[in-house]
Amino acid sequence: MKIKTTLAVIALSLSPTLALAGGGCTDMKAKAITASSCIAGSTWDEAKGACVANPTS
């Protein structure tokens, strides 16, 4: 009985670690780059999904 309990505790304690090792919540990651991340003189282009230089006239 003690061996079964010990193995159950080990399995339950390792399950979150193994789940995250497989990628975890990759679908829930937010975009790291946003309009506030653009350097001065550039703006966020939603179509390209990147910062682009401001056009000069």
N, C-alpha and C positions, 0 to 999 in steps of 0.2 A: 504493500500500500504506500509506503514512504517513497519508493522509487517512482511509482506512477505519479504521485503528487509533485515530486521534484521535476520530472520530465514535463509535466503539464505547465509548471511555473516557468521553466526555461523556454518552452515553446511560446507561451503567451508573452513573455518579456522580449523575445526576439522578433515577434511578428511585425511590430511597427517599424523596426529597423530594416527588415527585409522588404517591406512594402515601399519604403522611401528609397531604398537602393535600386528599385526597379523604375524609378522615375518620379514617384510621388505624384504631386499635383501639377504636372506640366501643362495641363489644359487651363489651369487657373492663373497662370503667370500673366501679369499686366505688361503692357509695352513699357520698356525702360526709357525710350526716347519720346519726348513730347515737345510741344511748341515751346515750353519753358526751358527746354534743354538746348535750344538753338543759340548759337553765339550771336553777338551783336552784328547787325548787318545781314542777317539771314532770317528766313521765315519758314514755318512748317508747311510742307506741301503734302496734303492728305493723299493725293493720287499716287505720288511716288513713295510716300511713307518715310520721308526724310527731310532734313533741313536743306533748303536751297538758298543761294545768294539772292538778295533783293535785286530786282532789275534796276538798272540805271538808265536815265533818259538823256 
